[in-house]
Amino acid sequence: MTTTSPEAITSPAAGPTPAAASGPAPATPPATAPEATIADARERIDVLDDRIIGLIQERMAVSSVVQRTRIASGGRRVHLSREMEILGRYRDALGKPGTPLAMTLLELCRGRI
């Protein structure tokens, strides 16, 4: 009597085997455990958070250039109408929670007023 490995029975590339044709249908593979799904999603979130932090740091550096240039040319450190545009963009894209997120981002980039 020959035995067929589970991989050969469930592998689409292997095609039907005599054991599969004469016996009961192979069981479907078990669903991924919730813990594994959560762990994978958390890894992805960590990668996204690292990217977001990097982008915020880049934004802070660019904002610093804008502020220094504006001050050196006799302007103010903060341009309120520009900040209102940014607040509106975040609110439009993210809804009500976008406003405090944008305020935090602005504070990080320009400091407290």
Backbone torsions as a table, in degrees:
resi	resn	phi	psi	omega
1	MET	NA	129.7	178.5
2	THR	-98.8	146.1	177.4
3	THR	-109.0	149.3	179.1
4	THR	-111.5	133.4	-179.6
5	SER	-67.4	153.9	177.6
6	PRO	-59.4	-32.9	-179.4
7	GLU	-65.1	-39.1	-179.1
8	ALA	-67.5	-33.5	-179.3
9	ILE	-72.3	-41.6	-174.3
10	THR	-94.0	-8.9	-177.7
11	SER	-78.3	125.5	178.7
12	PRO	-64.8	-29.7	-178.2
13	ALA	-70.5	-26.9	-176.9
14	ALA	-76.1	-24.7	-178.8
15	GLY	74.0	178.0	-178.3
16	PRO	-69.0	144.1	177.2
17	THR	-113.3	160.4	178.7
18	PRO	-56.9	-38.1	179.5
19	ALA	-64.9	-38.5	-178.8
20	ALA	-71.5	-36.3	-177.3
21	ALA	-71.8	-34.6	-176.2
22	SER	-94.6	-19.1	-177.4
23	GLY	-100.5	-174.9	177.9
24	PRO	-66.7	156.7	178.7
25	ALA	-61.6	142.4	179.6
26	PRO	-64.3	147.2	178.7
27	ALA	-69.1	145.6	175.8
28	THR	-70.0	147.4	-179.4
29	PRO	-61.8	146.5	-179.1
30	PRO	-63.4	146.7	177.4
31	ALA	-65.0	153.3	178.3
32	THR	-61.8	135.8	179.5
33	ALA	-62.9	142.4	179.5
34	PRO	-54.1	-36.3	-178.5
35	GLU	-63.5	-39.3	179.3
36	ALA	-68.0	-40.6	178.2
37	THR	-62.2	-44.6	179.8
38	ILE	-64.2	-44.2	-179.7
39	ALA	-61.4	-43.4	178.5
40	ASP	-63.2	-43.6	-179.9
41	ALA	-64.7	-39.2	179.1
42	ARG	-66.2	-36.5	175.7
43	GLU	-61.4	-43.8	179.2
44	ARG	-64.1	-41.1	177.2
45	ILE	-60.9	-42.3	178.9
46	ASP	-60.8	-40.9	178.0
47	VAL	-64.7	-44.7	178.3
48	LEU	-62.3	-42.6	178.6
49	ASP	-61.2	-40.9	177.3
50	ASP	-61.2	-40.8	177.8
51	ARG	-66.0	-42.9	-180.0
52	ILE	-62.2	-45.5	178.9
53	ILE	-60.1	-43.5	178.0
54	GLY	-60.9	-41.7	178.4
55	LEU	-66.5	-38.5	177.7
56	ILE	-64.2	-43.1	178.2
57	GLN	-62.6	-39.3	176.6
58	GLU	-64.9	-41.6	178.6
59	ARG	-62.7	-39.5	178.3
60	MET	-61.4	-41.9	180.0
61	ALA	-65.5	-42.9	179.4
62	VAL	-66.2	-41.4	178.3
63	SER	-61.5	-37.6	178.2
64	SER	-62.2	-40.4	177.3
65	VAL	-62.0	-44.7	179.9
66	VAL	-60.8	-47.3	-178.6
67	GLN	-62.8	-46.9	-179.6
68	ARG	-61.3	-41.8	-179.4
69	THR	-66.9	-42.5	-179.9
70	ARG	-63.3	-45.0	-179.5
71	ILE	-65.7	-42.2	-179.6
72	ALA	-63.7	-26.7	-180.0
73	SER	-95.0	12.4	175.4
74	GLY	91.4	6.7	-179.7
75	GLY	-90.4	-178.7	179.2
76	ARG	-87.3	158.7	179.2
77	ARG	-68.3	-35.3	-175.9
78	VAL	-115.3	136.1	177.5
79	HIS	-113.5	97.5	-171.1
80	LEU	-62.8	-37.2	-179.9
81	SER	-66.5	-34.6	176.1
82	ARG	-66.1	-40.5	178.6
83	GLU	-64.2	-36.5	177.4
84	MET	-64.5	-37.6	175.6
85	GLU	-61.0	-44.1	-179.2
86	ILE	-64.6	-45.3	178.1
87	LEU	-58.3	-43.6	179.2
88	GLY	-63.9	-40.7	179.8
89	ARG	-61.8	-45.8	179.7
90	TYR	-67.1	-40.8	178.7
91	ARG	-63.6	-43.6	179.7
92	ASP	-64.5	-38.7	-176.7
93	ALA	-80.0	-34.0	-171.1
94	LEU	-119.1	0.2	-178.1
95	GLY	79.7	-165.2	-175.3
96	LYS	-53.0	-41.3	179.3
97	PRO	-65.6	-15.4	179.0
98	GLY	-65.5	-30.4	-178.3
99	THR	-65.2	-52.5	178.6
100	PRO	-65.9	-29.6	176.2
101	LEU	-64.2	-45.1	178.1
102	ALA	-64.2	-39.4	178.1
103	MET	-61.1	-42.6	178.0
104	THR	-63.4	-44.1	178.9
105	LEU	-61.4	-44.6	178.3
106	LEU	-62.3	-41.3	179.0
107	GLU	-63.9	-40.3	176.8
108	LEU	-62.0	-37.7	-173.7
109	CYS	-85.5	-29.0	-177.2
110	ARG	-120.6	-9.3	-176.1
111	GLY	85.1	173.5	178.6
112	ARG	-71.4	145.3	177.1
113	ILE	-85.3	NA	NA
